[in-house]
Amino acid sequence: MKSKKWLIAAGVFGMVLTGSAGVYAGTQLETIKAYLNHGLAIEVNGQKFTPTGDQGKKLAPITYQGSTYLPVRSIADALKTEVKYDSQNNKVSIGSSSSSGGSTSTGNSGSQPSTGTNTQAAGVKSKYLPADFPLPKDAKATSLIENIMDGDKKVVLTYTTKETLLTVGTSYKDYYQTKNLSQNTQDIQADGFSIVGRKDGKYAVTITGSVSATNKDLNEITVVWGEE
């Protein structure tokens, strides 16, 4: 039953930012009647733009009482503006802050990976990931949701990096080879990777990487990790 709850939670965590915020708003939810505005054309910096969500699915603006609302995550990515969701304080932050480390990043895509054992990378502030969990030094979280369910810590993190997918995928492969997992599968290619692992009674993890749908110069990594 606990595993089923975690699978359901992971599905909820995977929603777009606005959906996730609604789930955690709890008592602040209000039912409304709104419309998906498929006819609205969008331009970003003079270029035609189509908002997309997970797996490149097209997102339509929402019109409600004369106002039109755009998907903040997709628009922010197009404008190269950081968006963070703080589940503990139920708060969305748009733009960089002094604590985010600004735009400092190594951007090293050479043969020597800059991925290290640092969960406090400038752009990622996770409380629950293991202290030795590898993150690229230039990692910047685009979504971070952390929670405790039935006493177990759960994390869903999406971040971007300029590191190659092969470099990042290999770093996670090497990391989990030292963990004596009961289940461990990897598929690592130059254009994407997938790693699934489980340590009985301890934790389960899924990590996927692909080229960002909104910025071809960045790679997007999603980590789903949870105690069990």
C-alpha positions as CSV (number, residue, x, y, z in Angstrom):
1,M,0.0,0.0,0.0
2,K,2.8,2.4,0.8
3,S,4.4,1.7,-2.6
4,K,1.1,2.5,-4.3
5,K,0.8,5.8,-2.4
6,W,4.3,6.7,-3.6
7,L,3.5,5.9,-7.2
8,I,0.4,8.1,-7.0
9,A,2.4,10.9,-5.3
10,A,5.0,10.7,-8.0
11,G,2.3,11.2,-10.6
12,V,1.0,14.2,-8.8
13,F,4.5,15.6,-8.4
14,G,5.0,15.3,-12.2
15,M,2.3,17.8,-13.0
16,V,3.1,21.3,-14.3
17,L,4.0,23.9,-11.7
18,T,0.5,25.4,-11.6
19,G,-1.1,22.1,-11.0
20,S,1.4,21.2,-8.2
21,A,0.7,24.5,-6.5
22,G,-3.0,23.8,-6.6
23,V,-2.6,20.4,-4.9
24,Y,-0.6,21.9,-2.0
25,A,-2.8,25.0,-1.6
26,G,-5.3,22.7,0.1
27,T,-7.8,24.9,1.8
28,Q,-7.2,27.7,-0.6
29,L,-8.7,25.8,-3.6
30,E,-11.7,27.3,-5.3
31,T,-13.7,25.8,-8.2
32,I,-14.0,28.1,-11.3
33,K,-15.2,27.8,-14.8
34,A,-12.4,28.8,-17.3
35,Y,-11.6,28.2,-21.0
36,L,-8.6,26.8,-22.8
37,N,-7.7,29.5,-25.3
38,H,-6.4,27.5,-28.3
39,G,-6.7,30.5,-30.6
40,L,-4.3,32.8,-28.9
41,A,-0.9,33.3,-30.7
42,I,2.1,33.9,-28.5
43,E,5.4,35.6,-29.4
44,V,8.5,35.7,-27.3
45,N,11.1,38.4,-28.2
46,G,9.4,38.7,-31.7
47,Q,9.4,34.9,-32.4
48,K,6.4,32.7,-32.5
49,F,6.3,30.5,-29.4
50,T,4.2,27.5,-28.4
51,P,4.2,26.7,-24.7
52,T,4.9,23.0,-23.9
53,G,4.9,20.9,-20.8
54,D,6.3,17.4,-20.1
55,Q,7.3,15.4,-23.1
56,G,6.7,18.4,-25.3
57,K,2.9,18.3,-24.9
58,K,1.4,21.6,-26.1
59,L,-0.1,23.8,-23.4
60,A,-3.0,26.2,-24.1
61,P,-3.4,29.5,-22.3
62,I,-6.4,29.8,-20.0
63,T,-9.0,32.6,-20.2
64,Y,-11.0,33.4,-17.1
65,Q,-13.2,36.4,-16.5
66,G,-11.6,38.5,-19.2
67,S,-8.0,37.7,-18.2
68,T,-5.7,35.3,-20.0
69,Y,-3.2,33.2,-18.0
70,L,-0.1,31.7,-19.5
71,P,1.9,28.6,-18.3
72,V,4.6,30.2,-16.2
73,R,7.1,27.4,-16.4
74,S,7.2,27.3,-20.2
75,I,7.2,31.1,-20.6
76,A,9.9,31.5,-18.0
77,D,12.1,28.9,-19.8
78,A,11.6,30.8,-23.1
79,L,12.7,34.0,-21.4
80,K,15.6,32.2,-19.6
81,T,14.1,33.1,-16.3
82,E,14.3,30.8,-13.3
83,V,11.1,29.6,-11.6
84,K,11.1,27.7,-8.3
85,Y,8.2,26.2,-6.3
86,D,8.7,26.0,-2.6
87,S,6.4,23.3,-1.3
88,Q,7.1,24.0,2.3
89,N,5.9,27.6,2.1
90,N,3.6,27.1,-0.8
91,K,5.3,29.8,-2.8
92,V,6.4,30.3,-6.4
93,S,9.5,32.4,-7.0
94,I,10.2,33.9,-10.5
95,G,13.7,35.2,-11.3
96,S,17.0,34.7,-9.6
97,S,17.7,35.7,-6.0
98,S,20.8,36.3,-3.9
99,S,20.6,32.8,-2.5
100,S,20.3,31.1,-5.9
101,G,23.9,31.8,-6.8
102,G,23.0,34.0,-9.7
103,S,24.3,32.8,-13.1
104,T,27.5,31.3,-11.8
105,S,28.0,28.0,-13.7
106,T,31.0,26.2,-15.1
107,G,29.3,25.1,-18.3
108,N,32.1,22.6,-18.7
109,S,31.2,20.0,-21.4
110,G,34.7,18.6,-21.8
111,S,35.9,15.1,-21.0
112,Q,36.3,15.8,-17.3
113,P,32.9,15.9,-15.6
114,S,32.2,18.7,-13.2
115,T,29.5,16.5,-11.5
116,G,30.4,16.1,-7.9
117,T,29.0,15.0,-4.5
118,N,27.3,18.3,-3.8
119,T,23.5,18.5,-3.2
120,Q,23.9,22.2,-2.4
121,A,24.9,23.2,-5.9
122,A,24.2,26.9,-6.5
123,G,20.9,26.3,-8.2
124,V,19.6,23.3,-6.2
125,K,18.7,23.4,-2.5
126,S,17.4,19.9,-1.6
127,K,16.9,19.0,2.0
128,Y,16.1,15.3,1.5
129,L,18.4,14.0,-1.2
130,P,21.4,11.9,0.1
131,A,24.4,14.1,1.1
132,D,26.6,12.4,-1.5
133,F,24.0,12.5,-4.4
134,P,25.9,13.8,-7.5
135,L,24.8,17.1,-9.1
136,P,26.5,19.1,-11.8
137,K,28.1,22.2,-10.5
138,D,26.0,24.3,-12.9
139,A,22.7,22.5,-12.0
140,K,19.7,24.8,-11.7
141,A,16.4,23.5,-10.4
142,T,13.4,24.3,-12.5
143,S,11.2,22.3,-10.2
144,L,11.8,20.9,-6.7
145,I,9.0,19.2,-4.6
146,E,9.9,17.6,-1.3
147,N,7.5,16.0,1.1
148,I,7.2,13.3,3.8
149,M,4.6,10.5,3.3
150,D,4.1,7.9,6.0
151,G,7.4,9.1,7.6
152,D,9.4,8.6,4.4
153,K,11.1,11.4,2.5
154,K,10.1,11.9,-1.1
155,V,11.8,14.1,-3.7
156,V,10.9,15.1,-7.3
157,L,13.6,17.3,-8.8
158,T,14.0,18.7,-12.3
159,Y,17.1,20.6,-13.1
160,T,19.0,21.9,-16.2
161,T,22.7,21.6,-16.9
162,K,25.1,22.3,-19.8
163,E,26.9,19.0,-19.0
164,T,26.5,16.4,-21.7
165,L,23.8,13.7,-21.2
166,L,26.5,11.1,-21.5
167,T,28.6,12.7,-18.8
168,V,25.7,13.1,-16.3
169,G,24.2,9.7,-17.1
170,T,27.6,8.0,-16.6
171,S,28.1,9.8,-13.3
172,Y,24.8,8.4,-11.9
173,K,25.6,5.0,-13.3
174,D,29.0,5.0,-11.5
175,Y,27.4,6.4,-8.3
176,Y,24.8,3.6,-8.0
177,Q,27.2,0.9,-8.9
178,T,28.7,1.5,-5.4
179,K,25.3,1.2,-3.6
180,N,24.7,-2.5,-3.9
181,L,21.2,-2.1,-5.2
182,S,18.8,-5.0,-5.5
183,Q,17.5,-3.6,-8.8
184,N,19.5,-1.5,-11.1
185,T,19.0,-0.8,-14.8
186,Q,20.6,1.8,-17.0
187,D,20.2,3.0,-20.6
188,I,22.7,5.7,-21.3
189,Q,23.0,7.2,-24.8
190,A,24.4,10.5,-26.1
191,D,20.9,11.9,-26.6
192,G,19.4,10.7,-23.4
193,F,19.5,8.3,-20.5
194,S,17.3,6.5,-18.0
195,I,18.4,5.0,-14.7
196,V,16.1,3.0,-12.4
197,G,17.3,1.6,-9.1
198,R,16.0,0.2,-5.8
199,K,17.6,-0.8,-2.5
200,D,15.2,-3.1,-0.6
201,G,13.7,-1.4,2.4
202,K,15.8,1.7,1.9
203,Y,14.9,3.8,-1.2
204,A,13.9,3.7,-4.9
205,V,15.1,6.1,-7.6
206,T,14.4,7.0,-11.2
207,I,16.6,9.4,-13.1
208,T,16.0,10.5,-16.7
209,G,17.8,13.0,-18.9
210,S,17.1,14.5,-22.3
211,V,17.6,17.7,-24.2
212,S,15.5,20.6,-22.9
213,A,12.4,21.1,-25.0
214,T,12.7,24.9,-24.7
215,N,16.4,25.5,-24.8
216,K,18.5,23.2,-27.0
217,D,21.7,24.4,-25.3
218,L,20.6,22.8,-22.0
219,N,19.9,19.3,-20.9
220,E,17.1,18.5,-18.5
221,I,17.4,15.9,-15.8
222,T,14.5,14.6,-13.6
223,V,15.1,12.8,-10.4
224,V,12.4,10.9,-8.5
225,W,13.8,9.6,-5.3
226,G,12.0,8.3,-2.2
227,E,12.6,6.3,1.0
228,E,10.5,3.1,1.5
